[in-house]
């Protein structure tokens, strides 16, 4: 059976770096950014370049959408990353304290290869690619983001999970000195998220190390985060320091703190509302959109690729 293809996004709809680098001017209200094509296999241009290093990658043409991309400014200044505060601007304002080098990743649980590994050693083994994905927050807002990373499955297979590994748990760095939001009692820190092993191995699941052709900014989950485009954003762990393979479903942070509002699967579903707001529509973030709402798509528009994972499950309990 042939793989379904995703809609095409023309190069003219990709925002040029020279526009999204002027960060404060965009916040002041600059609209109507001109589009420009990115060159395949290269990082974006260097005019007014930020301190973050450019990445060498290829563009995976199979993973793109027809929607216009959000600007770098929007992606990096409108975030949920509660380790740095609860307001959308807090991560950008408070994450400079995070030091992402050196960085290690601990592998534990039901796998043949476990231990602690330096991030640089891991990244040498994985060619990078750009994928343009929709991002949908449980709060009913959305973006379109050009992530750079590699298939999550390629990383997990390196550690040879055993037949007992039914789930994968991701844990974020715990360091209140660098992450001031962890001084609050909002969640039981560190942040933990998890997936069924077949979800984690799905071709759409991406281990992310960059955005717009450069290393991830701290506020977006540097240096290592997950992105799962068919799920609400809180399922995608950020600043990951530990991966654990387990036979039992892990207790993850938001369902543990608010079990009546958040579930383990958290698949985007317009027919299952959050207890405090509707999920039937979403607000696409963007300077030129002025809060316009659009219908929410089942599985965030990726149903053709992932619906088979949940065959036989009650979609209401699937949240």
N, C-alpha and C positions, 0 to 999 in steps of 0.2 A: 504493500500500500504506500503510495508516494506521500512524502511529508507535506503538510499544508504550508503554503507560503504566507507571509505577512504582507500587508499593504505596502506599497512603495512610497517612500518619501523623497521627493526630488531634492537635489543638492541646493537648489535655490532657496529652500526653506530652512537651511541650517544657518544659524546666526554667526556672523563673523566675530572672531575674538576681539578685534579692535573696538567693537561696539560694547561687548559685555565687560571689558576691562574698566571702563569708566564707571566705577561702581556707585560713587556718591551722586554723580550726575543722573544716573538712572533712577536712583531713589527719589531724587527731586522731581522726577516726572517725565523723563525723556521717553518718548513714544515712537512707535513706527520704526524699529530697527531694521536696517537693510539686511537682506540675506546674502550669503556668499558661500560658495562651495568650499568644503575642506578637502585637502588632497588626500587620497587614500594612502594608508601606510605611513603617514607622517603625522607628527603633532601639529596642532594649529599654529598660526603665525606668531611671531615674536614681538610685534609692536606692543609697547607698554606692557610687557610680559610680567606676570606676578612672580613671586619668589618660588612658587611650587614648580618642581621640575617637569619638563615635558616628557611624555611617555612615547615609546615606539610601539605601534600597534597596527593592525589591519582592520579595515571596516568589514564587519560581517553583514553582507547584504540581505541575509535571510531574516535578520532581526531589526526591523524598522517599522515605523507606523506613518500614516498619512498626516497626522497632526503636526503642526509647527512646533519646534522645540521651544522650551523655556530658555531664557537667557541665563548666562552664568550668574549674573547678579541675583536673579530670582531664586535660582537653585541654592545659592550659598548664603542667602540672608533670610530665607523663610523656611525654618526648620523646626522639627520636633527632635530634640536630643536632650532629654530631661536631666542628664548628668551635668548639663551646663545651665539649667534653668528652665522654667516652664513657659516663658514667652517665646514667640517665634523668632525674635531678634536676639535672644539670650545666647544661643550657641555661637553665632558669629561674634558676639561681643565678649564672650567669656572663655572661648576655647583656645586662646593663644597660649595658655599655660600648659596645654597638653604636649608632651614630648613623645614623638612617634618613632624615634631612632635612639638607641637600638630597640627592637621589638621582637618578642618571641611568641610562638604559638604552641600551646600545650595540647597534646592529643592523648585521650584517655578512654577507658571503657572497653567495649567489645570489638577490639581490633587487634590484628596481629602486630602492627607497628604502632607503638605508643612512645611518648617521651616529649621533650621540649625541643623545638626547632626554631632557628633564626629565620626571620621573615625573608631576608635576602636570599637565603639558601632555597626557600620554597619558591620564590618568584622566578629564580633562574630556570626552573623546570617548566614554566608555563608561559607560552607565547600569549601576548595580550591582544584583545580584539575590542572594537567598539560596537556596542549594541544600543540602539535607540529604543527605550522602553517607556511605556506609560507608568506613572507612579500615582497610586491612589491612597490617600490617607483615610483612616477610619473616621476622621472628623469631616468627611465629605468635601475635601478639596483635592485637587490633582495637578500634576505637572507632566511634562514629557522631557526625558533626560537622556543625554548621550553618555552612558556609562562606559568605562573602560575596565576590562577585567578578563576573567577566563571561566570556563564552566565549573561550577561548584563540584560536579561529579568527578571531574578530572583530579581535583584535590583529594576528595574523600577516598577515591579508589586507591590512591597511593598508600594509604594506611591499612588497606586490606581488611575492611570490616568483616566480622565473622557472621555466620548464619543467625546468631543471637541478636545481632544489631538490627532492631526494628525502628529505632528513632535516632535522631542526631540532635544534640543540645549545643547551643552556642552561648558563650559567656563573654560579657563585656568587661573591660578593665575596671578594677575597683581601686580607686585612688582619690579620696576626697580632697587631697591637696591640689591635684590637677583638675579635678572635676567637682567644682563647688556645689553643683546640684545634688551630689551624693551626701551632702551634709544634711539634707532634708529627710523627712520620714515618708515621703510620697510613696516610695517602693521599697521592697526589701532588697537592697543592693547586694551584689552586683546584678545588673540586668541579665536576664536569661531568656532565650527564645529556643524553639525547637520545631522540628519537622519530622514527619514520617520519613523513613529512609528512601522510599520511592519518590516522595516529593523532592527531597534533597538531590536525588540523582536525575531529576527531570532535566531535559536539555535547556529549558528556559531559565533554570536556577543559575544565578551568576555570582561568583565571588568578585567583588569590585575593589579596584585599587586606584581608580581615577575617574575624572569627569571632564568633559570638554578637552580631552587630550592631555591633561596634566594630572599629577598626583592629587589624590583626594584632599580637600581642605579638612581641617580638624572637625569643623561643624557638620560635615557630611559623613563622618564615621571613619576618618583616617586611623591607621593606614590600611585597614582591612575590614570590609563589611560585606554583607550579603544583600542581594536584591532579588525579590520574587515578584514579578510584575502582576501576577494574578491574585495576589493577596494584599490585604491592607498593610500599610507601611510599617506598623509596629512589629510585624513578623520578621523584619529584616534587621538582624543584629548588627551593631556598629562597634568599631574599635575592639574587634574580637581578639581575645587572648587564650581562649580554651574551646576545644571541640571535643565532645564526649559522645561516644556511641553507646547506646543503652537498649536493653530489652524492654524497658517500660517507658511509657510516655512521660516525659519530664514535666514538672510543674513550672510553668513559665510565668514571667513577672506580672503582666497585666491581668491574666485570669486569676492569679494568686491574690492580687490586691483587690480586684473588683470582679468577682466571679459572676455576678449578675449582668455585667456589661460587656465582657470580653471572653472569647472562646479560644480554644487551641488552634482550630483550623484557620479562622479569620479569612476565608475566601471572600473576595468582593462579590456582593450579592444584593442587587437592588430590591429584592423582595423581602429581605430581612433587615429591619430597621435596628439601629442602636436604640436602647431604651429611652434616650433623650433627644434623638433627632432622626430624621428620615435618611435612608440611604438611596432613595429613588433617583435623586439628582446629585450632581457634584459641581463645585465651583472651580473652574480651571484658573489657576494662578497665572497672571500675565498682565503687563502694564497696559496693554491695549484692549483688554477684555472687560474691565470695569465690573468685575463680579458676576459676569454672565454665568448662568447655570446650564448644564447639559445633562441629558439622561445618563445614568450610570449603566454601564454594560456588565452583563454577567461575567464573572471571572475577569473583569476589567478589560474585556474584549479578547481574552485569550482562551475562550471556552473550547475552540476547535482543537487546541493543543493539550488542554489539561482536564477536560471534563471526565475523561475515562478514569482518572485517578479516584474519582469520588462516586463512581457508579454504585448504586445501591444504598448510598448514605442519604439520610434525611437532610435536605439542604438547609432546613431551619436549625438543626442541631450542628450542621456543618460550619456554622459561624464560630 
